[in-house]
Amino acid sequence: MHEPHKQTNSTSIQILVITGYPDNKRPRERVSSMDDKAEGFLQDLATAGVKYLQAISDVRAKGLLGPPLCFRPEINLTKLETVSEYLFFIFTKEPALVEKLMQKLALHVLRDFLGGKTILKNLHLEDSSKLQLVLITGVLSSYSSSSNYIRSSVSRCKGKAGTCPGAAPKRHLGAWIKGRLCNFCNSEDIEVPEERDVGKEVIGTLLPLSGLDCSTKGKTKAIRVIFRDDLSSGLLIGCSVQILCRPVAVQRSPNLAFLACSRPVSAALPQTIAISDPLKDLYVQYESSPWATVAALSMHLGKEILPQGCLFNARMGMLLSMASQGSHRPLPLFVLGRENVLASKVMESAAKLAPRSVFHSCQNATSGTAKKSEEDKVDHFIEAGSLVLASWGVCLAGEWTGLKKEARTEILSAIEKGVATIKLPNNLLEFPMKASVWTYCHHLDKKLVKPVIDVFGLPITVDTTDEENFYLADYILRKALSVREIVLDEPLSEADLKWLIASVASKKVKVTQEAGNLIRNYFVASRRARANGGSSTEQCLPIGAVQNLTTMAEAHARLSLRSEALVEDAIVAIVIYEQTMVSLYGSTFHSPPACNLGVNLAFSNIHQTVDNYMNSMKDWVHNYVSSLLGIEE
């Protein structure tokens, strides 16, 4: 979850600098001139000085010491490492020492620019632990409402002024600790409460990415991160981030927390495609086919459960859904059939290849929730639910009819509107819907599943044929009895597939005009063929089918490493939809070719078998559209 700072050369660190306060009656002009000429660190310091002078005008009239001048200069660690490896080492290994050095530097700089020998009151610097910076990577799963923390405090000797030098006020970093004694007369030091310097802080919780993997067993421990001042704004739950932090002790808690030293940097999907040697060999082997490569990849999904060619459409649909994470609207998946146990196992096996895979249960919030927290003394915590935590991945919702009615309604609303909504005490928070929801249902009652189909798109059926049942039983028995080791012709590791899916998901794909026209024409032709003379649309493709078909074509193009979705990519999406339509409602007067992508499909014959069938479907789609719409494709 966290590691020493060795990969932080792409980010910056922000150090909280607290100095004394200017004692000059009229330093404003000097600070303003400094603000006009300075850059970088000096610019930050000058801006903080101007804000400080504006803030203390009323305080001085009351005869108070006033707050300290504090600011957060941003240090680019990449540039720092090129300038001085020694300074880079100090910044990353002893950030507490850096804070002290920066505070002293600020004192000298302000003294030079503001003039005078007694411009700044002395700031008492407390010793702090010298713990090195760490780079934490995880998903921000929750954060609290904003609360106050004591940035610095003021104390003085309890003795009378004039009798002890310690009676002069002294500022300390952090909250005042009772029991301190005066260094001069050994009397008790007391705090001056009205001189407290208060900042804002937000408490966040980071989950390791391993905790968002459905194959991970047991509980995952989250890490608490404290964001202070300007670092506490703009936080967004559900995002995968990297944060530079340093460990800090937490009062009334045995656990260690981390104090953020930089703004969270997005650690989203990789922008470069990572292909291992086995994957390269696979792409080279099938490079002459527009379909065989992706078909071969899909046959690796659930390979420990199913024979190679079993449930080809379901495996292809899952693969395309995972490759659609970079799309504007990720592809949801609704699996329909009597084999719900088999569907559940295959879904779980396939989902672990996604960048994230989250099980939804009745104990989890669907989108998220706002909870009270007495322990942390904040108004509420905003916690991400299953849909938000599964962003850029898969949310395994389980059996559809087993979900609570409220959860089903929330899921359908999130997919339809494209946003997941969290209700707060006074308003609503909306997050872009970036998760692919996978669910299954064993009910074949079309009226029951029709509302789900209207939102999810057409389901994928998983009912096995007698031939598939025979091969499936034989496969399971041989594996259980260890009759022989089952070896795939093209072995790919889970890591190979996982990196490939994560890499291609962020690839930008443009749909060609020919592919877009084919999808739209097929949609119109299919609805016209199944509308029963216009009197019923029950057996028609759902309204959102065009969007889903387009998303599937884009995903197939990504997996084929193409930047454009071609007619061949659209054919794959149409094949999956048409076979489901035939399975649910039967054939129309223009029946598609019989599908031979079953248990007889293997890596040894995949090139010829898949190409022959897809080419025949390509010809059928063109004839289908031409006969119903009078359009020559």
Buried (B, 14 or more C-beta within 10 A) or exposed (E): BBEEBEEBBEBBBBBBBBBBBBBBEEBBEBBEEBBEEBEEBBBBBBBBBBBBBEEBEEBEEEEBBBBBBBBBBBBBBEEBBEEEEEBBEBBBBBBBEBBBBBBBBBBEBBBEBBEEEEBBBEBEBEEBEEBBBBBBBBBBBBBBBBBEEBBBBBBBBBBEEEEBEBBEBBBBBBBBEEEEEBEEBEBBBBBBEEBBBEBBBBBBBBBBBEBBBBEBEEEBEBBBBBBBBEBBEEBBBBBBBBBBBBBBEBEEEEEEBBBBBBBBBEBBBBEEBBBBEEBEEBBEBBEEBBBBBBBBBBBBBBBEBBBBBBBBBBBBBBBBBBBBBBBEBBBBBBBBBBBBEBBBBBBBBBBBBBBBBBBBEEEBBBBBBBEEBEEBEBEBBBBBBBBBBBBBBBBBBBBBBBBEEEBBEBBBBBBEEEBBBBEEEEEEBEBBBBBBBBBBBBBEEEEEBEEBBBBBBBBBBBBBEEEBBEBBEEBEEEBEEEEEEEEEEBEBEEEBBBBBBBBBBBBEBEBBEEBBBBBBBBBBBBBBBBBEEEEEEEBBBBEBBBBBBBBBBBBBBBBBBBEEBBBBBBBBBBBBBBBBBBBBEEEBEEEBEEBBBBBEBBBEEBBEBBBEBBBBBBEBBBEBBBEBBEBEB
